[in-house]
Amino acid sequence: MHHDPRSPWMTTEQAAAYLSVSPGTMRNWRTAGAGPRYRTVGRIVRYHREDLDAFLTAGAA
């Protein structure tokens, strides 16, 4: 599946790059109940750009 750059939804890898952290850090945050808000559909995890921006604004990353 090709990612549409206009879409605000990102994979774990794309969100990690956006926040300048590793995908492993994103997974660790999810496991710990920390990190930016995310949504799941089945086993697919997606992050919304607004949630990542809010996480950055809060100074958490």
matplotlib code that plots the C-alpha trace (Angstrom):
import matplotlib.pyplot as plt

x = [0.0, 1.4, 1.1, -0.6, 1.5, -1.6, -3.1, -2.8, -2.6, 0.8, 2.2, 4.4, 7.5, 6.3, 5.2, 8.5, 10.4, 8.1, 8.9, 12.6, 12.5, 12.8, 9.8, 10.8, 10.3, 6.8, 6.0, 7.4, 5.3, 2.2, 3.0, 3.5, 0.4, 2.5, 3.3, 1.0, -2.6, -3.0, -5.9, -6.1, -8.2, -7.7, -3.9, -3.2, -1.9, -2.2, -1.2, -2.9, -0.6, -2.6, -2.0, 1.7, 1.8, 0.0, 2.5, 5.3, 3.7, 3.3, 7.1, 6.9, 9.1]
y = [0.0, 3.4, 6.3, 9.4, 12.3, 14.5, 12.0, 13.0, 9.3, 7.8, 4.3, 3.7, 4.1, 7.4, 8.7, 7.8, 9.6, 12.6, 12.7, 11.8, 8.7, 5.0, 2.8, 0.7, 3.8, 4.2, 0.5, 0.9, 4.0, 2.1, -0.8, 1.5, 3.5, 6.6, 8.5, 10.1, 9.1, 6.4, 4.4, 0.8, -1.1, -4.7, -5.0, -1.9, 1.1, 4.6, 8.0, 11.3, 14.2, 16.5, 14.0, 13.9, 17.8, 17.9, 15.5, 17.6, 20.8, 19.2, 18.7, 15.0, 13.9]
z = [0.0, -1.0, 1.5, 0.2, 1.4, 1.7, 4.2, 7.8, 8.8, 9.4, 10.0, 13.1, 10.9, 9.4, 12.8, 14.3, 11.6, 12.1, 15.8, 15.2, 17.3, 16.4, 15.5, 18.6, 20.8, 19.4, 20.1, 23.6, 24.3, 23.1, 25.4, 28.3, 27.6, 26.9, 23.7, 21.2, 20.7, 18.1, 16.5, 15.6, 13.1, 13.8, 14.1, 12.0, 14.0, 12.6, 14.0, 13.0, 12.3, 14.7, 17.6, 16.8, 16.8, 20.1, 21.6, 20.4, 21.6, 25.1, 25.0, 25.4, 22.6]

ax = plt.figure().add_subplot(projection="3d")
ax.plot(x, y, z, "-o")
ax.set_aspect("equal")
plt.show()
